[in-house]
Amino acid sequence: MPIALISHEDCLLHQMGKYHPEQPARLTAITDELIRTGLYDVLKSYSAPLATLEQLLRVHDENYINHLKEVEPKSGIIPLDQDTWMSPHSLNAALRAAGAAVFAVDLVMSGEVDSAFCNIRPPGHHAERAKLMGFCFFNNVAVAAAHALEHHHLKRVAIIDFDVHHGNGIEDIFRNDKRVLYCSSFQSPFYPFEGVHTKSKHIINIPLAAGTTGTLFREKAEEFWFKQIIQFNPEMIFFSAGFDGYIKDVMSDILLTEEDYAWITAEIKKLADLLCKGRIVSVLEGGYDLPGLGRCVVAHLKALLGVE
């Protein structure tokens, strides 16, 4: 069964300035590499819908959503915090990004595909229930996970977040929801400077020092994540898929390679096949070295397909 590739042209219209690292070229770099490697034709492409207010309200405060609508500029680009800027098309792009993740859940639950990858922006895992930050407006993975729980009535879902930054927004939203197992690896100390001291049976954080190699990352994932995922027995697994821990990405000091991303993907896929009929939804987060981002996503998707 093919993997769904979900995206939308609106995600290319979101602008945060010419020199901002979270730029439209990230999505085209991925698409170009998928085409170059022949993988694009293997995937089943879909256009992302807009997330609905009902879907957003499962994880975000209504006043926060209304605030984003109120401050959206008619022209130009405005700062909402030191890292996150908004243009006239940003809100629509954010709605497409969250909508893509929700649609991915629906496709997987319907049995139309086994798994899905959302090639979307803006990213989401820093967005808290009532706060934007770190390039993120809506928490795409959290919106999708809540949709799986509330609309499809799943009892347990797991989120695997290997972005180089801790997904503080996912932790904020699901801190008291034991239906969600959140597994996050991240460079520390590093933005957003959270997650190191979390004490929770359903939030398993792996802080990684600058200079961490793929070997240590693999050891930590095996030690802290895999048994817990099996014991938790999720009915769907999500990837909060950030590739900014790549060895050539100037945004971080973690030294992961394409092979490391392929490895963690393949290991989680084994668990998904064992526990939840292979149901996987992967949502793009970070990754700012454009050539490396394309190659890492290809490695990620090949591992989901089970091919070299």
GUFIDREN-34848 format. One record per atom (N, C-alpha, C, CB): x negated, y, z negated; residue in one letter. Coordinates in steps of 0.05 Angstrom, whole numbers, plus 5000, padded with zeros to 4 digits. Glycine has a CB too. Example, Ala and Ser with C-alpha at 12.3 -4.5 7.8 and 13.67 -1.06 7.14 Angstrom:
# GUFIDREN-34848
473648864844a;475449104844a;473649344844a;477449114819a;474349554858s;472749794857s;474250014843s;471849884886s;
# end
This chain:
# GUFIDREN-34848
498349765000m;500050005000m;498250255000m;501950004975m;498950455017p;497150695019p;497250864994p;497950865043p;495251034992i;495151234971i;496451494982i;492251294961i;498151624966a;499251874975a;497252094971a;501851934958a;497052274991l;495552514990l;497452744991l;493352535013l;497652894969i;499653104967i;498353374964i;501553054942i;499153554982s;498053824981s;500054024993s;495253844997s;499354274996h;501054465009h;499354705017h;503454554990h;500054825040e;498555055050e;498755295031e;499655145077e;500855315015d;501155534996d;498855534976d;503755514981d;497655304970c;495455294951c;492955434962c;494755004944c;492855464988l;490555615000l;490855914998l;490255535029l;493356004992l;493856294992l;493256424966l;496756344999l;492956274945h;492256374918h;489356484919h;492456154896h;489056744912q;486456874913q;485756994886q;486457094935q;483256944878m;482257074853m;479757234858m;481656854832m;479357314883g;476957474890g;474957324907g;475657574865g;473557464924k;471857344943k;469657164931k;470557554960k;468657244907y;466357104896y;467256924872y;464357304886y;469856894868h;470756724846h;470256434854h;473756764840h;469256264836p;468655984843p;471055814849p;467155854820p;473455894838e;475855734844e;477155864868e;477855734819e;476255764891q;476955894917q;478355694935q;474456004930q;479855804956p;481255624974p;479455424988p;482655794995p;476955494992a;475155315006a;474755044992a;472455445010a;475455034967r;475254784952r;477054574965r;476054814922r;479454654972l;481354454984l;480554385013l;484254574984l;479654585028t;478854515055t;476254345056t;478354775071t;474554385036a;472154215034a;472953925030a;470254315012a;474953885014i;475853605009i;477153495034i;477953604986i;478953655047t;480253555071t;478253495093t;482253765081t;476253675096d;474253635117d;472753375112d;472353875118d;472053315087e;470553075082e;472252825085e;469353085053e;474752845078l;476652615083l;476852555113l;479452685072l;476952765129i;477052735158i;474452625169i;477752995172i;472252735159r;469552645169r;469052355164r;467352815156r;469952255141t;469451975133t;471651785144t;469351955103t;473651895157g;475851725167g;477851645146g;474651475179g;477551745122l;479351675100l;482051815102l;478051735073l;482052045115y;484552195117y;486752035131y;484052455133y;486051885151d;488051725166d;488951485151d;486851635193d;487551405130v;488351175114v;490351265093v;485851055100v;490351515085l;492151615065l;494751695077l;490851865051l;496851715061k;499451785070k;500052075060k;501651585059k;500152265078s;500252545071s;503152635065s;499052715093s;503452795044y;505952915036y;505653205030y;507252765012y;507753365034s;507753645027s;508953684999s;509353805048s;507653834983a;508453874955a;510954054953a;506153994938a;512953974937p;515154154932p;514454354910p;517653984923p;516154544905l;515854724883l;516754594857l;517354994888l;515254624836a;516254524810a;518654684802a;514054544788a;520554554789t;522954684780t;522654794751t;525454494780t;524354974744l;524255084716l;524654864696l;526455304713l;526454684701e;526954454683e;524354294679e;529154274693e;522854244700q;520354094697q;518254244682q;519254024725q;518054504686l;516054664672l;516754694642l;515954944685l;519354714636l;520154764608l;519554524590l;523154824608l;519054294601r;518354064585r;515654114570r;518253804602r;513954274582v;511354314569v;510554614565v;509254184586v;512154794577h;511455074574h;513755234562h;510755194602h;513055444548d;514955624535d;516255794557d;513555804514d;518855834554e;520355984574e;519456274576e;523355974569e;518756394554n;517856674554n;515156694569n;517456774526n;513556494567y;510956484582y;511456474612y;509256254573y;513356294620i;513956274649i;515056534659i;516056044653i;516856654644n;518056914653n;515857134654n;520256994633n;513957124636h;511757324637h;510257304663h;509957284612h;509657064671l;508157024696l;509757144720l;507556734701l;512357104720k;513957214741k;513957524740k;516857114739k;513957634716e;514157924713e;511558064721e;514757994685e;509257934716v;506658074722v;505558014750v;504657984701v;506857834764e;505857774791e;505758024808e;507657564805e;503458094820p;503158344835p;504458324862p;500258424838p;505258554873k;506258564900k;504058574920k;508158814903k;501758674911s;499358684928s;496858694911s;499458944947s;494658634923g;492158634908g;491758404889g;491958894892g;489758414872i;489158204853i;488858334826i;486558054862i;490158214806i;490058324779i;488958114760i;492858414770i;487358204739p;486358014719p;488457954698p;483758134707p;488757704691l;490457624669l;488857544645l;492257394678l;486357454649d;484357434628d;481657464642d;484557164612d;479457424628q;476857474640q;476157274663q;474757454619q;477557054664d;476956844684d;479156814705d;476456584671d;481556894698t;483956814714t;485257064725t;485956664697t;485457074752w;486457304766w;488957214782w;484357424785w;490657404788m;493157344801m;493557524826m;495557384782m;494357394848s;494957534873s;497957494879s;493157434896s;498957624900p;501857594906p;502757304912p;502557754930p;500857124918h;501556844925h;500856644903h;500256764951h;499756744881s;498756564860s;500956404846s;497256724839s;503156534840l;505256394826l;506456174843l;507456584817l;506856224868n;507856024886n;505955794889n;508456144914n;503355854890a;501355634891a;501455464866a;498555754895a;501655604843a;501855454818a;504255274816a;501755654794a;506455374827l;508955214828l;508654974847l;511355384837l;507155004869r;506654784887r;504754584873r;505354884913r;502754684859a;500854504845a;502354324825a;498654664832a;503954444808a;505454294789a;507454114802a;506854474769a;508754214823g;510654054838g;509453814852g;512054224859g;506953844861a;505553624873a;505253394853a;502853704884a;504453464829a;503953264808a;506553114801a;502753384783a;508753274799v;511353144793v;512152964816v;513453364789v;511853054841f;512652894864f;510952644865f;512253054890f;508452664857a;506752424857a;507852214838a;503852494848a;508852294815v;510052104796v;512451974810v;510952254771v;514152134823d;516552024836d;515851814857d;518252244848d;513751874873l;512951694894l;511951434883l;510751824912l;510351454862v;509251204850v;511451044836v;507051284829v;513251184822m;515351044808m;517350914827m;516851234790m;517651024851s;519450914871s;518350664884s;520151124892s;515750624881g;514350404894g;513550464923g;516150164894g;513950714932e;513150784959e;510150774962e;514151064966e;508650844941v;505750824940v;504950714913v;504451104945v;502550604911d;501550514885d;500350734869d;499450294889d;499150924883s;497751144870s;497851394888s;494851064864s;497051614876a;497251874890a;494952054881a;499952004886a;494052224900f;492052434894f;493152694903f;489352374908f;493152894884c;494153154890c;491853344895c;495853264866c;491553424920n;489453614928n;490553894926n;488353554958n;490454004902i;491954244896i;490254444880i;494454184881i;491054684880r;489954904864r;492155104860r;487455034876r;492255264839p;490355274817p;490355014801p;490855504800p;488054964787p;487954734769p;489754784744p;485054674760p;489854594725g;491754634704g;491054564676g;494054474710g;488854404671h;488554284645h;487854474622h;486554074647h;487154724628h;486654914607h;489255064599h;484555124616h;491355054615a;493755204609a;495155074585a;495655204633a;495555234564e;496955144540e;499955194543e;495855274515e;501455114522r;504355144523r;505155424529r;505555044497r;503855624518a;504655894522a;502256074528a;506055994497a;500255974542k;497856134547k;496456034572k;495956124523k;495756214590l;494056144613l;491156184605l;494756314638l;489356044618m;486556084614m;484955904633m;485656034584m;482355974637g;480655794652g;481555734680g;480255554637g;482455924694f;483455904722f;486255774724f;481455734738f;487455704702c;489855534701c;492355684694c;489455294682c;494555644708f;497155774703f;499055574690f;498355884728f;499755354704f;501355144693f;499654894690f;503855084712f;500354734669n;498754494664n;499854264681n;498754424634n;498754234705n;499854054725n;500053764715n;498154064750n;497953664703v;498053384693v;500053354671v;495253294684v;500153554653a;502153544631a;504953554641a;501653774611a;505553714661v;508153734673v;508953454684v;508353954694v;507053334698a;507553074710a;507852854689a;505253004729a;506252854669a;506452654648a;509152674634a;504152674628a;509952924628a;512552964615a;514852874633a;512953254607a;514552914659h;516552824678h;516752514678h;515852924707h;514552384676a;514552094675a;515951994650a;511651984676a;515452134628l;516652054602l;519652124601l;515252194579l;520352364609e;523152454605e;524952374628e;523152744601e;524052404653h;525852344676h;525852044682h;524952504700h;523551924681h;523351634688h;523451454663h;520751584704h;523551574640h;523951434615h;521751234608h;526651284616h;519351304616l;517051144608l;516551184578l;514451204624l;515550984565k;515051004537k;512251104530k;515550724524k;510351044547r;507551114541r;506051174568r;506050884526r;504551394568v;502751454590v;500051524579v;503951684608v;497951484596a;495251554589a;494151764609a;493451304588a;492551954599i;491252154615i;488252124612i;492252444609i;486752084633i;483852064633i;482752314646i;482851804648i;481352474630d;480452744639d;477352744638d;481552964621d;476152724662f;473252724663f;472052984674f;472252494681f;473753194674d;472753464680d;470553544660d;475053674680d;468653714668v;466453774651v;467253964628v;464253914667v;469654084630h;470754244609h;473054094595h;471854514620h;473254124569h;475353994554h;478054104562h;474954034524h;479953924566g;482754004573g;484254094549g;484153774587g;483554324538n;484854424514n;487854454517n;483654684506n;488754514541g;491654544546g;493154284543g;492054664573g;491954064553i;493253804551i;493353724521i;491753584567i;491153774507e;491153714478e;493153884463e;488353754467e;493354134470d;495354314457d;498154214461d;495054594467d;498854134485i;501554064492i;502353794480i;501854044522i;500453604479f;501153334470f;499953264443f;500253134491f;499053464428r;497753414402r;499553234384r;497153674389r;502153284384n;503953144366n;505752934381n;505653334351n;504952874405d;506552684421d;505052414424d;507352794449d;505752224408k;504251974407k;504951794431k;504851824382k;506751884449r;507251744474r;505051784494r;509951824485r;503251974489v;501152044508v;498451984495v;501252344516v;496851814508l;494051764501l;492351944519l;493251464504l;490952124506y;489252314521y;486352254516y;489852604513y;484852184538c;482052114537c;480452324552c;481451824548c;478852484539s;477452704552s;474452694546s;478552974542s;472852714568s;469952744565s;469253024574s;468352524581s;467253154561f;466653434568f;463953514556f;468853614558f;462753704570q;460153814560q;460753974535q;458853984581q;458953944515s;459254094490s;456554154478s;460953924470s;456054394468p;458054614468p;458354744495p;457154834448p;460754814502f;461454914528f;464355014528f;460954704551f;465055184546y;467755284549y;469655044551y;468055464574y;471955054537p;473155264520p;472455244491p;476155264524p;470255094485f;469255074457f;471354954438f;468355344447f;472754754448e;474854614432e;474554314436e;477654704440e;475854164419g;476053874422g;474053704406g;475853804450g;471853834398v;469653674385v;470653564358v;467253854381v;472253714344h;473053634317h;475853514315h;472853874298h;476953454338t;479653334338t;479653064324t;480653294367t;481553024306k;481952764292k;484752664299k;481552794261k;484852464316s;487452364325s;487152084337s;488752554346s;489051914332k;488951644343k;489751634372k;490751464327k;491151844381h;491951844410h;490552064426h;494951884411h;488552194415i;486952384430i;484052304425i;487452684422i;482652204446i;480052094443i;478052264460i;479951794452i;476652444446n;474852624459n;472052524458n;475052904447n;470552554481i;467752484482i;466152724489i;467352254503i;465052864469p;463253094475p;460552984487p;462753264449p;459553124507l;457053044520l;455153274520l;457552944549l;452753224512a;450653434511a;449753514539a;448253354494a;448853754543a;447653834568a;445453644575a;446554134567a;445353564601g;443353374610g;444253084609g;440953404593g;446753034600t;447752764600t;447852644628t;450652764587t;446852404630t;446752264656t;449152084658t;444152104659t;449551974682g;451651784687g;451451534669g;451751704715g;449051454663t;448751214646t;449951254619t;445751144643t;449451474606l;450551534580l;453551574582l;449251774567l;454451714602f;457351754606f;458751484608f;457851924632f;457651294623r;458951034625r;458950884599r;457450864646r;456750904584e;456650774558e;458750884539e;453850804545e;459051144539k;461051274521k;463851204529k;460651584522k;464451194555a;467151124564a;467850834557a;467351164595a;465950654560e;466350374553e;466750354523e;464050204561e;465250504507e;465450484478e;467950594467e;463050614466e;468850824477f;471050974464f;473750954478f;470251254461f;473750894504w;476250914518w;477650644524w;475851054544w;476150454535f;477450224549f;479050054530f;475350054562f;478049984507k;479549824488k;482049974478k;477849744464k;481750234474q;484050394464q;486250404486q;483050664457q;485450424511i;487450424533i;488950164533i;486050484560i;487449944531i;488749684531i;490749654507i;486649454530i;489849744484q;491549724460q;494049904463q;489949794435q;493650134475f;495850324479f;497950224499f;494750594488f;496950074519n;498649944539n;500450144554n;500449734526n;499250334568p;500850544582p;502450424605p;499050764592p;504550564613e;506250484636e;505550644661e;509150514629e;503850844658m;502750994680m;500151124670m;504751204692m;498151154688i;495651284681i;495251524699i;493251084683i;494451744687f;493851994702f;490852044701f;495452224691f;489752144722f;487052264722f;487352574723f;485352164747f;486152704704s;485652994705s;482853004718s;485953134677s;482853024744a;480452964760a;478853214766a;481152814786a;477053284748g;475253504753g;472453394760g;475053684728g;471253504781f;468653404791f;466453604786f;468853334821f;466753784766d;464753984761d;462553884742d;466054224748d;462653624734g;460353504721g;458353384741g;461353284702g;458853444766y;457053344788y;454253464785y;458253414816y;452253314791i;449453384786i;448653644799i;447653164795i;449853714822k;449153954836k;451054194831k;448953894866k;452954154814d;454854364808d;453654564788d;457554244797d;453454814797v;452155014780v;453955104756v;451455264796v;456355004755m;458155084733m;457554924708m;461055044741m;455854724709s;455454554686s;452554444685s;457454324685s;451954294663d;449354174660d;449553874656d;447854304637d;451753754665i;452153464665i;451153354692i;455053384658i;450153114692l;448653014715l;450052764728l;445852934708l;452652784732l;454152564744l;453852564774l;457152574736l;454052334786t;453852294815t;456452184827t;451452114822t;456552164853e;458852044866e;459251764856e;458452044897e;457151624851e;457351344841e;458651324813e;454551214841e;458051524797d;459251534770d;462251584772d;457951744753d;463151754789y;465951804792y;467351554804y;466452054810y;466051424823a;467151174834a;467350964812a;465351074857a;465350954795w;465450754773w;467750794754w;462750754758w;468051034743i;470151084724i;472851044737i;469951374712i;473151114762t;475651074776t;476250774779t;475551204804t;474250624787a;474650334791a;475350194764a;472150204803a;474050284743e;474550154716e;477350224707e;472450254696e;478250464710i;480950534702i;482950404720i;481350844703i;482350374746k;484150224764k;484549934755k;483050234793k;482349814746k;482649534736k;484649524713k;479949424726k;484449724695l;486249734672l;489149794682l;485349944652l;489449974701a;492050024712a;493349784725a;491950254732a;491749634740d;492749384752d;493549184731d;490549264770d;492049174709l;492648984687l;495149074671l;490248964669l;495349334666l;497349424646l;499849544658l;496049634629l;499649674681c;501949834690c;502449824721c;501650124682c;502049584732k;502649544760k;501049724779k;505649584765k;498749814770g;497049984786g;497950274789g;496749864813g;499850354773r;500950624775r;498950834766r;503550654759r;497950994785i;495951204779i;496651454795i;493051114787i;496651674780v;496951944793v;494452104786v;499552084783v;493052194806s;490552354802s;491052634811s;488152224817s;490352834794v;490853114800v;488153264799v;492853234780v;487453404820l;484953554821l;484853774800l;484653674849l;482553784786e;482054004768e;479654164778e;481453894739e;477254144765g;474954304773g;473354164795g;473254364749g;471054294801g;469254204821g;468654434840g;470453964837g;466154534839y;465554794852y;463254784871y;465155004831y;461754564872d;459754524892d;461154404916d;457354344883d;461654564937l;463554474958l;462754214972l;463854704978l;460354184981p;459653924994p;459953694974p;456853935005p;458953734949g;459153524929g;462053464922g;457653604905g;463753664920l;466553624914l;467853434934l;468053894913l;467353494960g;468553314980g;467553034978g;467753425008g;464952994973r;463852724971r;464952584946r;460852724970r;465152724924c;466152604899c;469052524901c;465852804875c;470652684914v;473452614918v;473652364936v;475152844930v;472052354957v;472052114974v;471351864958v;470152154998v;469251884941a;468451664924a;470751584906a;465951734908a;472051774894h;474351734876h;476651584891h;475452004865h;477251674915l;479451544930l;478751274941l;480351734952l;476251244949k;475350974958k;475550774935k;472550984969k;474950864911a;475150684888a;478050614882a;473850804863a;479850814885l;482650754882l;483650554903l;484251014884l;482550574927l;483250394949l;481950114945l;482550514976l;479850104929g;478349854926g;476549794949g;480249634922g;475450004962v;473649964985v;470950104979v;474850075011v;468850014992e;466150134988e;465850385005e;464049924996e;
# end
